Amino acid sequence: MTPFDTSTTDRLLSTTRSVRRRLDFDRPVDPDVLRDCVRLAAYAPNASNAQDWRWVIVTDTEPRAAIADHYRAGIVPPMQELLDRRRADGDAAGVRHSEAVLYLAERFHEVPALVIPCIRGQLDPNLDLAWTASLFGSILPAVWSFQLALHSRGLASTFTTTHLLAAGEVAALLDIPDDYLQTCLIPVAYLRGGDLKPPDRRDPDEIIAWNTWA
């Protein structure tokens, strides 16, 4: 006997994916639902169990619009260029992805909740890879748990980082202190339509190296 119903957990794990076109921009997200998802995310492992994270949840109209402007400024020009190349190359899957990214960018200000997970600490070029890995390893597992919790409650999300090109401006807008690092931005909304299907992925034997890379 397994301790969980693996058919349910496997379905949750395999269908929690980036959602851009099927976000419900018109349905508000209950703050209590977001709070409950953060509660579950906080069970994620983190270095020394310090729990040095903070979750900035933005639902007011004006700051959402300002963040959306920063997001669009960072993502639209390079993504439009990439879309043009993909169209020229006949890359149908790439075209669909680029169009979905641009669709979300256009409507980013309409997303009901923008969630910015932060961790105490800062990147330092003088510190080694182990420190950087520990810093991000203390927040990104919680981010993924948050996204799983969202999906299990009928909400959808996607992991974005483009706003970090304007991290200083966003920090000033939201009063994020200097000793906290923004790690990503999660647009959150209820999912429109039926449940999500698992995306195509490579076979495990293609990506596993046993004991040595060769």
N, C-alpha and C positions, 0 to 999 in steps of 0.2 A: 504493500500500500504506500502510495506517495502521500506526503502531508498536505498537498493541495490538489485540486482538480486541475490537472495539467492541460486539459483541453481548453479550460477557461483562461488560465494564465498564459498559455502559448498563443491563444488568439489575441489577448491583450498586447503581448510583447511583439507579435508579428504585424499588428495593424496600427500601432501607435506610430504615426508617420507625419511628415511635414504636410500641413494643410494650408492652402492659400486661396483656392477658388471656392471652397465650400464653407467658408466662415460666414456665420449669420451676423451681419453687421447691425441688424435691427433689434436683436433680442439682448437686453441687458444681462450681464453676468452677476449672479447673486454674490455679494461679498462673502457670505458665509461659506459658499462653495469654494471660493478661492482660498479662504482661510483654512478650510479643511484640507485642501490639497497641499498647502504649505506645511500644515501639521504633519502630514504623511511624509513629505519630502524631508523633513527634519530628522527622520530616522535613518537617513543615508549615512554611510561611514564618512568620517572626515578626520584629518590629521589631529592626533592627540585629543580627539573628541572636544575640540575647542569650540565648535559650533559658532565660528566667527562670521556667520553669514547674516545678511539683511536682505529682505525682499521688498523692493519698492514697487508698489502696484499703482499704476496711474489710470484713473477712470475719468477725471475731469476733462472737459472738452478742450480747454486752451492748452494745457501742457501736452495732451495727446497730439494736437495739431502741430505744435512746435517740434515735438520729437519726430513726427511724420515728415516734416520739412527737411530735417537733418537726414533722415533715412533716405528720402527720395534723392537728395543731393548726392549722396554717396553711391546709391545703387543704380539709378536710372541710366546715367551716361555709359558706364561700362557694360551694363546688361543689355542696353540697346545695341551697342557695338557687337556684343557676343551674339545677340539674336540675328543680326544681319549676316554674320559669318555662318551661323548655323543654317540659316535659310539658303545661303549660297552653296553650302556643302550638302544640302539635302538631308540634314540631320533632323529627322522628324521628332525624335524623342527630345533632343536638345532644344528644338523650337518650342515644344510644349512646355518644357521647364522654364525657359526664358520668358515666355508669355505669361506663365503663372506668376513668376517673380514680379514682373512689371505690373500685372493686374493688382497684386497685393500692394505694391508700392503706391499705385494710384489711389487706392482706397485705405491706406494705412491709418489715416486720421479717423476712419469710421470704426476701427476695431474697438470693441467695447472696453477691453482691458489690456494694458501693456505692462508686462511684468519684467523688472530688471533685477536679476539676482546679483548680489554684491558679496564680496568676501574681504575681510580685513587683511590688508597687505598691499604691496605694490610690486610691480615688475622692476627688477634691477639688473641691468646688463652685466654688473659685476658679480652677480650670484649665479651659481651653477644650475644646470638643467634639473637636478634633483629638487632644488627649492621651487622652481617654476612648476614642475610636475606636481609637487605636494600642494602648492597653492591652488592650482586648478582642480587637482584631484580632491580637494576639500569642498568643492562647490558643485562641480559638474555632475557627480552621481546624484546629488539632491535635485538638480535641474531635471534630469531624466526621470527621477521618481515623481517629480511634480507633473511632468507631461503624461506619465502613465496614469497618475491619479485623475488628471483632467479627462483623459480619454475614457476612463472607466465610468465617468459621470456624464458622458455625452458631450463633452467639450473637445475642441480641437486646438492645435497650436503648431508653431514651427519655431525652430531654433535659428535666430538671426544674430548677426554681429555687426552689420553695416553701420549702425548708429555709433559704434565705438570710434569711427573716424572723427566724430564730433563729441567724444566722451567728455571733454572739458566743458563744452557748452551745455550738454545734458546734465552733468553734475551740478553746474551752477543753477540750471533751471529747477532742479529737484532738491537742491540743498544737500547733495551727497557729500559727506566729508572727505577730505583729502586722503585719509588713511584707509579708505575703502575703494576697492577695484570693481568696476562694472565688468561682468563677465560675458553677458549676452543680453538679448532682449527677446521676450517670448510674447508674441501677439496671441491673445486668448479670446475665443468666441465659441458659442455653441455650434455644433456641426450640423450643416444642412444635408438633407438626404439620408440615405441608409448608412450602415456601418462601412468602415473602410476595409479594403482588401489588402492582403500582404503585397508589397512591391516585389519586383523581380530582384533576386539576389544570387550571387555566385554560390556554387556548391562548396560546402565546408572543406572538402578535400583539395579544392583549388587555393584555399587561403590559409591552410594549417601547415606549419613546418614542425615536424616532430623531432625534438632534441637538437637539431641543427638546421640552419636556414636552408642548406642544400638538401 
